[in-house]
Amino acid sequence: MASSKKTDTILPENQKLLEQFRQEMIVAGYSKRTIKTYLLLVRSFLRVLKKSAKDCSRSDIIEFMATKKEEGQVSPTTLALVYSALNYFFKNFLQLKIMEEIKSPKKGKKIPTVLTKEEVRRLIKATRRGRNRLIVEFLYSTGVRVSEAVTIKLNALDFKECIARVKGGKGNKDRVIILSKQWIKEAKKYLKRKKVSSEFLFSQKTTPHSISADTIQRIIRNACQKSGINKKITPHALRHSFATHLLEAGENIRTIQELLGHASLATTQIYTHVSTENLKKVKSPFDRL
């Protein structure tokens, strides 16, 4: 395998395989986001592979992944994603077994950033009223991913039953989420005042197109600065806070798993390590002596 320095050159044969790979993922029902990510990662590998992907060896892949890790180009989580993309490309698409000989990289386990209830109140208060505040309240009150919030449509909302349907979430799975009664009241007021008609719940201010994830991140970043909260707050931090606060309120962890759309309970169980409220209520046996 040649040097891993970035080059825009991909062998014509591999370029053709890449397009076929894209089409196969579309047919398999992968989300647009996953397809885009997998193509980006596989393309970065094919750029440094100076032979047909069909003739690729275990050492080619090991060298590529080791170089990325040694040069500090990617985090452990991203390296695991690189493995997943290459694994699907070689195992599922090309029907080659070389990935079976390579162990999946270990993901670094990070404790999620979680806001206290008081911090959530401060963040909401620091957000401009109207659409922006409604977005922040929606992220916290439903626990949805930002990618789901930007695509949710008005016809997915059932105000009477206080639920909404998220279509094509992570893993292309549909699920039902809960809607806060207080949020519904605010949403109805907002929708009546909304000047631009759109199929999306959260649209741009002057066009019917959906709001972007970058815009939501900027809204939260600005509110965080204004509120004076000394934490790195992202849209995902509100999702973490939603799950943790439900757990602290005594909600069943499997119910939380369903609401979050986690395929594995193990993913949801990280919040049992984050939640401290219930631990504080436990009385030490020493105090009982």
C-alpha positions in Angstrom: 0.0 0.0 0.0 1.3 3.5 -0.9 1.7 6.4 1.5 -1.4 7.5 3.4 -0.9 11.1 2.3 -4.2 12.5 1.0 -4.6 12.5 -2.8 -7.7 13.0 -4.9 -6.7 10.0 -7.2 -8.9 6.9 -7.0 -8.5 4.1 -9.5 -11.3 4.2 -12.1 -12.3 0.6 -11.1 -12.6 1.6 -7.5 -14.5 4.7 -8.4 -17.0 2.5 -10.1 -17.2 0.2 -7.1 -17.8 3.2 -4.9 -20.8 4.3 -7.0 -22.2 0.7 -6.9 -21.6 0.7 -3.1 -23.7 3.9 -2.8 -26.5 2.4 -4.8 -26.5 -0.8 -2.7 -26.8 1.2 0.6 -29.8 3.1 -0.9 -31.5 -0.2 -1.7 -30.6 -1.6 1.7 -32.5 1.3 3.3 -29.7 3.2 4.9 -30.3 6.8 5.9 -28.9 9.6 3.8 -26.6 10.5 6.7 -25.2 7.0 7.0 -24.6 6.7 3.3 -22.8 10.1 3.2 -20.6 9.1 6.2 -19.8 5.6 4.8 -18.9 6.9 1.4 -16.7 9.6 2.9 -14.8 7.1 5.0 -14.5 4.4 2.3 -13.4 7.0 -0.3 -10.6 8.2 2.1 -9.3 4.6 2.1 -9.6 4.1 -1.7 -7.6 7.3 -2.2 -4.5 5.7 -0.8 -5.1 2.2 -2.1 -3.1 1.8 -5.3 -4.8 -1.4 -6.5 -8.3 -2.8 -7.0 -10.3 -3.0 -3.8 -11.1 -6.6 -4.8 -7.3 -7.3 -4.3 -7.1 -5.5 -1.0 -5.3 -7.3 1.8 -5.6 -7.3 5.6 -2.3 -5.4 5.9 -3.6 -2.6 3.6 -6.5 -2.0 6.0 -4.4 -2.3 9.2 -1.8 0.1 7.8 -4.5 2.7 6.9 -6.2 2.5 10.3 -2.9 2.4 12.3 -1.7 5.5 10.4 -4.8 7.4 11.3 -4.5 6.5 14.9 -0.8 7.2 15.2 -1.1 10.6 13.5 -4.0 11.5 15.8 -6.3 12.1 12.8 -9.3 10.5 14.4 -10.9 9.8 17.8 -11.4 6.2 19.0 -15.1 6.6 18.2 -14.4 7.8 14.7 -11.9 5.0 14.2 -14.6 2.5 15.1 -16.8 4.2 12.5 -14.1 3.8 9.9 -14.0 0.1 10.8 -17.8 -0.2 10.4 -17.8 1.5 7.0 -14.9 -0.7 5.7 -16.5 -3.8 7.2 -19.8 -3.1 5.3 -17.9 -2.3 2.1 -15.8 -5.4 2.1 -18.0 -8.0 3.9 -21.5 -7.1 2.7 -20.8 -5.4 -0.7 -17.7 -7.1 -2.0 -18.3 -10.4 -0.2 -14.7 -10.6 1.0 -13.7 -12.0 4.4 -10.7 -9.9 5.1 -12.4 -7.8 7.8 -13.2 -10.9 9.8 -9.5 -11.1 10.6 -9.4 -7.5 12.0 -10.7 -6.7 15.5 -13.1 -3.8 15.8 -11.4 -0.8 17.6 -12.5 -0.1 21.1 -14.6 3.0 21.5 -13.5 5.4 24.2 -16.2 5.6 26.8 -17.1 9.1 27.8 -19.6 10.2 30.4 -22.2 12.3 28.7 -22.6 16.0 29.5 -25.8 16.3 31.5 -27.5 19.5 32.7 -29.2 19.9 36.0 -32.9 20.8 36.0 -32.0 24.3 37.0 -29.5 24.6 34.2 -32.2 23.5 31.7 -34.5 26.2 33.0 -31.7 28.8 32.7 -30.9 27.7 29.1 -34.5 27.9 28.0 -34.9 31.3 29.6 -31.8 32.5 27.8 -33.2 31.4 24.4 -35.1 33.9 22.3 -38.9 33.4 22.5 -40.7 31.9 19.5 -39.1 29.3 17.2 -35.7 29.2 18.9 -37.0 28.6 22.4 -39.5 26.0 21.1 -36.6 24.1 19.5 -34.6 24.0 22.7 -37.7 22.9 24.7 -38.5 20.2 22.0 -35.0 18.7 22.2 -35.1 18.5 26.0 -38.7 17.4 26.4 -38.6 14.6 23.7 -34.9 13.5 23.8 -34.7 13.4 20.0 -31.5 13.7 18.0 -30.8 17.0 16.3 -30.9 15.1 12.9 -34.5 14.0 13.8 -35.6 17.5 15.0 -34.7 19.1 11.7 -36.7 16.6 9.6 -39.8 16.1 11.7 -43.0 17.2 9.9 -46.2 18.7 11.2 -48.2 15.6 10.1 -46.1 13.5 12.5 -47.5 15.3 15.5 -50.5 14.2 17.4 -51.3 16.9 19.8 -54.5 15.1 21.1 -52.5 12.0 22.1 -49.4 14.0 23.1 -47.2 11.9 20.9 -45.2 12.2 17.6 -43.8 9.7 15.2 -40.1 9.9 14.3 -39.5 8.4 10.9 -36.2 7.0 9.7 -34.2 7.7 12.9 -30.8 6.2 13.5 -30.6 2.8 11.9 -33.6 3.9 9.7 -36.0 2.9 12.5 -39.3 4.6 13.2 -40.5 5.2 16.8 -43.0 7.1 18.9 -41.9 10.0 21.2 -43.8 11.8 23.9 -44.8 15.5 23.6 -45.0 17.7 26.7 -48.4 19.2 27.3 -46.8 22.5 28.2 -44.7 22.4 24.9 -47.9 21.6 22.9 -49.5 24.8 24.2 -46.5 26.9 23.2 -46.3 25.1 19.8 -49.9 25.8 19.0 -49.3 29.6 19.6 -46.2 29.5 17.5 -47.8 27.8 14.6 -50.7 30.3 14.6 -48.2 33.2 14.4 -45.9 31.5 11.9 -45.7 33.6 8.7 -44.1 31.0 6.3 -46.2 27.9 5.6 -44.1 24.7 5.7 -44.5 21.0 6.1 -41.7 21.0 8.6 -42.2 21.7 12.3 -39.1 23.9 12.4 -38.5 25.7 9.1 -36.3 28.6 8.1 -37.7 32.0 8.9 -38.2 33.2 5.3 -38.5 29.9 3.4 -40.4 26.6 3.8 -37.2 24.6 3.9 -36.3 22.8 7.2 -33.9 24.4 9.6 -30.4 23.1 9.5 -28.6 21.3 12.3 -25.9 24.0 12.3 -28.5 26.6 13.0 -29.8 24.6 16.0 -26.3 24.2 17.3 -25.8 28.0 17.0 -29.0 28.7 18.8 -27.9 26.5 21.7 -24.4 27.8 21.8 -25.7 31.4 22.0 -28.2 30.5 24.7 -25.4 28.8 26.7 -23.2 31.8 26.6 -26.0 34.1 27.6 -27.1 31.8 30.5 -23.6 31.7 31.9 -23.6 27.9 32.2 -20.1 26.7 32.4 -20.5 23.5 30.4 -20.1 22.5 26.8 -23.7 22.3 25.8 -24.7 20.7 22.5 -28.1 19.5 21.2 -27.1 16.0 22.3 -26.5 17.2 25.8 -30.3 18.0 26.0 -30.9 14.4 24.8 -28.6 13.1 27.6 -30.4 15.3 30.1 -33.8 14.1 29.0 -32.8 10.5 29.6 -31.0 11.1 32.9 -33.9 13.2 34.4 -36.4 10.5 33.4 -34.2 7.8 35.1 -33.9 10.0 38.2 -37.7 10.3 38.3 -38.0 6.5 38.5 -38.9 5.8 34.8 -38.2 2.3 33.6 -35.0 2.1 31.7 -36.5 0.0 28.9 -39.1 2.7 28.3 -36.3 5.3 28.1 -34.6 3.0 25.6 -37.7 3.0 23.4 -38.1 6.8 23.6 -34.5 7.3 22.7 -34.5 4.8 19.9 -31.6 2.8 21.2 -31.2 -0.6 19.5 -29.3 -1.9 22.6 -30.2 -1.5 26.2 -26.5 -1.3 26.9 -26.4 2.0 25.2 -29.1 3.4 27.5 -27.5 2.0 30.6 -24.7 4.6 30.5 -27.3 6.9 32.1 -27.3 4.8 35.2 -23.7 5.9 35.6 -24.5 9.5 35.1 -27.5 9.8 37.4 -26.5 10.7 40.9 -29.8 11.9 42.5 -30.8 8.4 43.5 -27.3 7.6 44.8 -27.5 10.6 47.1 -30.7 9.2 48.7 -28.9 6.0 49.7 -27.9 6.0 53.4 -24.5 4.6 54.2 -24.6 1.5 56.4 -22.0 3.3 58.7 -24.7 5.9 59.5 -27.0 3.1 60.5 -24.7 1.7 63.2 
